[in-house]
Amino acid sequence: MKRLPRLALAHLPTPLEALPRLSAELGGPSIWVKRDDQTGLAFGGNKTRKLEYLAAAALAEGADRLITAGATQSNHCRQTAAAAARLGLACTLVLAGEEPSRKDANVLLDHLFGADIRWVSKSGRDAELQAVYEHAKADGGKPYLVPYGGSSPLGAAAYAYALEELLVQIQPDWIVFATSSGGTQAGLVAGAKLLDYEGSILGICVDEKAEELAPRVAALAGETTTLLGQQLPVSAADMLVNDGYLGDGYAVMGNAEREAIRLLGSLEGLLVDPVYTGRAAAGMIDLVRKGFFNSQDKVLFWHTGGGPALFADTYARELAS
């Protein structure tokens, strides 16, 4: 693959760990975890890999401010704010939701990293994001617009490289992870095409139906292969996307997420979050119980981070009860 300009923000390679107690408890295939919750920047997460390339592009353009958007407890925004602080850049975050009376979890961290936060409704998020960007330019600044979730061909390329990193450590039959804005899945699929990886890449949806997500991820994966030096065809049919675990909606923690959080915590000392990795882990656990995987398979759970959300008051009170 073509090598793209990068800033070293993450602790790489991230560890690979076996999960023997969870595997024994479920009585299915051997389960492993790729610890991208340990990428190092501001409690880690998958966005740090993407920001290595996005921030490099921002600095190459002479940017003095990173601007991005997300939900109230956005892991992407937390890592973007931390990257900006580390690089000496200003940062503006457009967060969709009501400003909480108590700053906790990711919101607290956003403040500690010095981010300027704008609170808007979900429907007004994109318009406000563009307005903030245009206002910063009109004031003589040089803002850089970081795409939502880091999900652009440049951000997704980080996960093509990440797959290359993984295959040195293990050759799994399945890779399972949380998929939302689609950049991580697009990067993994692009990497699989470029590296001839023959295993299966399964995204567990956290907020969208498969019919909406799969075509968008396929298009992004195709653009990513082109960016990395080979224009390879990618179709929605290439996407393995499971939307059977959406529960009551985005960021709503249900019984499945609660069980996954407690099971991984009590058996492996591993923390997953209520929104992304908890939902993906719940999906994987259910699929194991249903016999979806072959008992001889190696199943890799790609942990994309999100731990700070556990300390958001809403989730913490539920989990402690």
PAKOL-713869 format. One record per residue (C-alpha): residue number from 1; residue in three letters; x, y, z. Coordinates in steps of 0.25 Angstrom, whole numbers, padded with zeros to 4 digits. Example, Ala and Ser with C-alpha at 12.3 -4.5 7.8 and 13.67 -1.06 7.14 Angstrom:
2
> 1,ALA,0049,-0018,0031
> 2,SER,0055,-0004,0029
END
This chain:
321
> 1,MET,0000,0000,0000
> 2,LYS,0004,0014,-0003
> 3,ARG,0009,0021,0010
> 4,LEU,0002,0034,0014
> 5,PRO,0008,0045,0023
> 6,ARG,0006,0042,0037
> 7,LEU,0008,0049,0051
> 8,ALA,0011,0039,0062
> 9,LEU,0000,0041,0072
> 10,ALA,-0003,0026,0076
> 11,HIS,0004,0016,0083
> 12,LEU,0006,0005,0073
> 13,PRO,0005,-0006,0071
> 14,THR,-0007,-0008,0080
> 15,PRO,-0007,-0021,0088
> 16,LEU,-0014,-0034,0084
> 17,GLU,-0019,-0042,0096
> 18,ALA,-0026,-0056,0097
> 19,LEU,-0039,-0056,0105
> 20,PRO,-0039,-0070,0110
> 21,ARG,-0049,-0069,0121
> 22,LEU,-0060,-0062,0112
> 23,SER,-0057,-0073,0102
> 24,ALA,-0059,-0084,0112
> 25,GLU,-0072,-0077,0118
> 26,LEU,-0078,-0077,0104
> 27,GLY,-0073,-0090,0099
> 28,GLY,-0071,-0086,0085
> 29,PRO,-0059,-0082,0077
> 30,SER,-0046,-0076,0083
> 31,ILE,-0048,-0061,0085
> 32,TRP,-0037,-0050,0084
> 33,VAL,-0037,-0035,0086
> 34,LYS,-0029,-0025,0078
> 35,ARG,-0027,-0013,0089
> 36,ASP,-0029,-0001,0081
> 37,ASP,-0035,0005,0094
> 38,GLN,-0020,0006,0097
> 39,THR,-0016,0015,0086
> 40,GLY,-0011,0024,0097
> 41,LEU,-0017,0038,0094
> 42,ALA,-0027,0043,0104
> 43,PHE,-0031,0029,0108
> 44,GLY,-0029,0024,0094
> 45,GLY,-0039,0019,0084
> 46,ASN,-0040,0016,0069
> 47,LYS,-0040,0031,0065
> 48,THR,-0026,0033,0069
> 49,ARG,-0021,0025,0058
> 50,LYS,-0029,0033,0048
> 51,LEU,-0025,0046,0054
> 52,GLU,-0010,0042,0051
> 53,TYR,-0013,0044,0037
> 54,LEU,-0024,0055,0038
> 55,ALA,-0015,0064,0047
> 56,ALA,-0003,0062,0038
> 57,ALA,-0012,0067,0026
> 58,ALA,-0017,0079,0035
> 59,LEU,-0003,0083,0038
> 60,ALA,0002,0082,0024
> 61,GLU,-0009,0092,0021
> 62,GLY,-0004,0102,0031
> 63,ALA,-0017,0100,0040
> 64,ASP,-0018,0107,0054
> 65,ARG,-0031,0100,0058
> 66,LEU,-0038,0087,0057
> 67,ILE,-0053,0087,0056
> 68,THR,-0062,0074,0057
> 69,ALA,-0075,0070,0062
> 70,GLY,-0081,0058,0070
> 71,ALA,-0091,0054,0080
> 72,THR,-0091,0059,0094
> 73,GLN,-0082,0048,0099
> 74,SER,-0074,0047,0086
> 75,ASN,-0061,0039,0087
> 76,HIS,-0057,0045,0074
> 77,CYS,-0058,0059,0079
> 78,ARG,-0050,0055,0092
> 79,GLN,-0039,0050,0084
> 80,THR,-0039,0061,0074
> 81,ALA,-0038,0071,0085
> 82,ALA,-0027,0064,0091
> 83,ALA,-0019,0063,0078
> 84,ALA,-0021,0078,0076
> 85,ALA,-0016,0081,0090
> 86,ARG,-0004,0073,0087
> 87,LEU,-0001,0079,0074
> 88,GLY,-0003,0094,0079
> 89,LEU,-0016,0096,0071
> 90,ALA,-0029,0102,0075
> 91,CYS,-0041,0093,0075
> 92,THR,-0056,0095,0073
> 93,LEU,-0066,0084,0076
> 94,VAL,-0080,0084,0071
> 95,LEU,-0088,0075,0080
> 96,ALA,-0102,0070,0077
> 97,GLY,-0110,0070,0090
> 98,GLU,-0114,0078,0102
> 99,GLU,-0102,0083,0110
> 100,PRO,-0102,0075,0123
> 101,SER,-0103,0082,0136
> 102,ARG,-0091,0073,0141
> 103,LYS,-0079,0072,0133
> 104,ASP,-0075,0057,0133
> 105,ALA,-0068,0046,0125
> 106,ASN,-0064,0051,0111
> 107,VAL,-0070,0065,0113
> 108,LEU,-0061,0067,0125
> 109,LEU,-0049,0063,0117
> 110,ASP,-0053,0072,0105
> 111,HIS,-0052,0084,0115
> 112,LEU,-0039,0079,0121
> 113,PHE,-0033,0079,0107
> 114,GLY,-0038,0094,0105
> 115,ALA,-0048,0091,0094
> 116,ASP,-0058,0102,0090
> 117,ILE,-0072,0095,0091
> 118,ARG,-0084,0098,0083
> 119,TRP,-0097,0092,0087
> 120,VAL,-0108,0089,0076
> 121,SER,-0119,0080,0073
> 122,LYS,-0116,0068,0065
> 123,SER,-0124,0074,0053
> 124,GLY,-0116,0087,0054
> 125,ARG,-0102,0080,0055
> 126,ASP,-0097,0080,0041
> 127,ALA,-0101,0095,0038
> 128,GLU,-0095,0099,0051
> 129,LEU,-0082,0092,0048
> 130,GLN,-0081,0099,0034
> 131,ALA,-0084,0112,0041
> 132,VAL,-0073,0110,0051
> 133,TYR,-0064,0107,0040
> 134,GLU,-0067,0119,0031
> 135,HIS,-0067,0128,0043
> 136,ALA,-0053,0124,0047
> 137,LYS,-0048,0126,0032
> 138,ALA,-0055,0140,0032
> 139,ASP,-0047,0144,0045
> 140,GLY,-0034,0141,0038
> 141,GLY,-0032,0127,0043
> 142,LYS,-0028,0114,0036
> 143,PRO,-0038,0104,0041
> 144,TYR,-0037,0089,0037
> 145,LEU,-0051,0082,0037
> 146,VAL,-0049,0068,0043
> 147,PRO,-0060,0059,0037
> 148,TYR,-0070,0053,0046
> 149,GLY,-0064,0041,0052
> 150,GLY,-0051,0043,0044
> 151,SER,-0059,0035,0033
> 152,SER,-0052,0040,0020
> 153,PRO,-0043,0032,0011
> 154,LEU,-0031,0038,0019
> 155,GLY,-0037,0035,0032
> 156,ALA,-0041,0021,0027
> 157,ALA,-0027,0018,0022
> 158,ALA,-0022,0017,0036
> 159,TYR,-0030,0004,0038
> 160,ALA,-0024,-0002,0025
> 161,TYR,-0011,0000,0031
> 162,ALA,-0017,-0005,0045
> 163,LEU,-0021,-0018,0038
> 164,GLU,-0007,-0020,0033
> 165,GLU,-0002,-0018,0047
> 166,LEU,-0012,-0028,0052
> 167,LEU,-0008,-0039,0042
> 168,VAL,0006,-0039,0047
> 169,GLN,0000,-0043,0061
> 170,ILE,-0011,-0053,0057
> 171,GLN,-0019,-0058,0045
> 172,PRO,-0033,-0058,0050
> 173,ASP,-0044,-0064,0043
> 174,TRP,-0054,-0053,0047
> 175,ILE,-0052,-0039,0051
> 176,VAL,-0064,-0033,0059
> 177,PHE,-0065,-0018,0063
> 178,ALA,-0075,-0007,0065
> 179,THR,-0078,0001,0052
> 180,SER,-0085,0014,0052
> 181,SER,-0080,0026,0043
> 182,GLY,-0073,0015,0035
> 183,GLY,-0058,0019,0034
> 184,THR,-0053,0007,0042
> 185,GLN,-0060,-0003,0034
> 186,ALA,-0057,0004,0021
> 187,GLY,-0042,0004,0025
> 188,LEU,-0042,-0011,0029
> 189,VAL,-0049,-0015,0016
> 190,ALA,-0040,-0007,0008
> 191,GLY,-0028,-0013,0015
> 192,ALA,-0034,-0027,0013
> 193,LYS,-0035,-0024,-0002
> 194,LEU,-0021,-0019,-0003
> 195,LEU,-0015,-0030,0006
> 196,ASP,-0023,-0041,0000
> 197,TYR,-0028,-0044,0014
> 198,GLU,-0038,-0056,0013
> 199,GLY,-0045,-0055,0027
> 200,SER,-0058,-0049,0029
> 201,ILE,-0060,-0034,0034
> 202,LEU,-0073,-0033,0042
> 203,GLY,-0078,-0019,0047
> 204,ILE,-0089,-0019,0058
> 205,CYS,-0097,-0006,0055
> 206,VAL,-0099,0003,0067
> 207,ASP,-0109,0013,0061
> 208,GLU,-0113,0010,0046
> 209,LYS,-0119,-0001,0038
> 210,ALA,-0110,-0009,0029
> 211,GLU,-0117,-0004,0016
> 212,GLU,-0113,0010,0019
> 213,LEU,-0099,0007,0025
> 214,ALA,-0094,-0003,0015
> 215,PRO,-0094,0005,0002
> 216,ARG,-0088,0017,0009
> 217,VAL,-0077,0008,0015
> 218,ALA,-0074,0001,0002
> 219,ALA,-0073,0015,-0006
> 220,LEU,-0063,0019,0005
> 221,ALA,-0055,0006,0004
> 222,GLY,-0054,0008,-0011
> 223,GLU,-0049,0022,-0009
> 224,THR,-0039,0018,0001
> 225,THR,-0033,0007,-0008
> 226,THR,-0031,0018,-0019
> 227,LEU,-0024,0027,-0009
> 228,LEU,-0015,0015,-0005
> 229,GLY,-0011,0013,-0019
> 230,GLN,-0020,0003,-0025
> 231,GLN,-0034,0006,-0030
> 232,LEU,-0041,-0007,-0026
> 233,PRO,-0056,-0010,-0027
> 234,VAL,-0064,-0010,-0014
> 235,SER,-0079,-0013,-0014
> 236,ALA,-0090,-0013,-0003
> 237,ALA,-0090,-0028,-0005
> 238,ASP,-0075,-0028,0001
> 239,MET,-0080,-0022,0014
> 240,LEU,-0084,-0031,0025
> 241,VAL,-0093,-0022,0034
> 242,ASN,-0102,-0028,0045
> 243,ASP,-0112,-0018,0050
> 244,GLY,-0119,-0028,0059
> 245,TYR,-0114,-0021,0072
> 246,LEU,-0119,-0007,0071
> 247,GLY,-0128,-0009,0083
> 248,ASP,-0136,0004,0087
> 249,GLY,-0127,0013,0078
> 250,TYR,-0113,0020,0078
> 251,ALA,-0107,0022,0092
> 252,VAL,-0118,0015,0099
> 253,MET,-0112,0004,0108
> 254,GLY,-0121,-0008,0109
> 255,ASN,-0120,-0022,0116
> 256,ALA,-0111,-0027,0105
> 257,GLU,-0100,-0016,0107
> 258,ARG,-0101,-0017,0122
> 259,GLU,-0099,-0032,0121
> 260,ALA,-0087,-0030,0112
> 261,ILE,-0081,-0020,0120
> 262,ARG,-0082,-0028,0133
> 263,LEU,-0078,-0041,0126
> 264,LEU,-0065,-0036,0120
> 265,GLY,-0062,-0028,0133
> 266,SER,-0064,-0040,0142
> 267,LEU,-0057,-0050,0134
> 268,GLU,-0046,-0043,0127
> 269,GLY,-0044,-0029,0134
> 270,LEU,-0047,-0023,0121
> 271,LEU,-0056,-0010,0120
> 272,VAL,-0065,-0008,0108
> 273,ASP,-0074,0004,0107
> 274,PRO,-0089,0006,0107
> 275,VAL,-0091,0011,0093
> 276,TYR,-0081,0005,0084
> 277,THR,-0072,-0006,0088
> 278,GLY,-0083,-0011,0098
> 279,ARG,-0093,-0013,0087
> 280,ALA,-0083,-0019,0078
> 281,ALA,-0078,-0029,0089
> 282,ALA,-0093,-0032,0092
> 283,GLY,-0095,-0035,0078
> 284,MET,-0083,-0044,0077
> 285,ILE,-0087,-0051,0090
> 286,ASP,-0101,-0054,0085
> 287,LEU,-0095,-0059,0071
> 288,VAL,-0086,-0069,0079
> 289,ARG,-0098,-0074,0087
> 290,LYS,-0106,-0076,0074
> 291,GLY,-0094,-0084,0068
> 292,PHE,-0092,-0074,0057
> 293,PHE,-0077,-0076,0057
> 294,ASN,-0070,-0090,0055
> 295,SER,-0064,-0095,0068
> 296,GLN,-0050,-0096,0062
> 297,ASP,-0051,-0081,0057
> 298,LYS,-0042,-0070,0063
> 299,VAL,-0051,-0059,0066
> 300,LEU,-0044,-0045,0068
> 301,PHE,-0052,-0034,0075
> 302,TRP,-0046,-0021,0071
> 303,HIS,-0048,-0012,0083
> 304,THR,-0050,0002,0078
> 305,GLY,-0050,0009,0091
> 306,GLY,-0060,0018,0098
> 307,GLY,-0057,0015,0112
> 308,PRO,-0059,0029,0118
> 309,ALA,-0074,0028,0115
> 310,LEU,-0075,0018,0126
> 311,PHE,-0074,0030,0135
> 312,ALA,-0085,0038,0129
> 313,ASP,-0095,0040,0141
> 314,THR,-0107,0033,0133
> 315,TYR,-0099,0020,0130
> 316,ALA,-0092,0020,0143
> 317,ARG,-0104,0020,0151
> 318,GLU,-0110,0009,0143
> 319,LEU,-0098,0000,0144
> 320,ALA,-0097,0002,0159
> 321,SER,-0111,-0002,0162
END
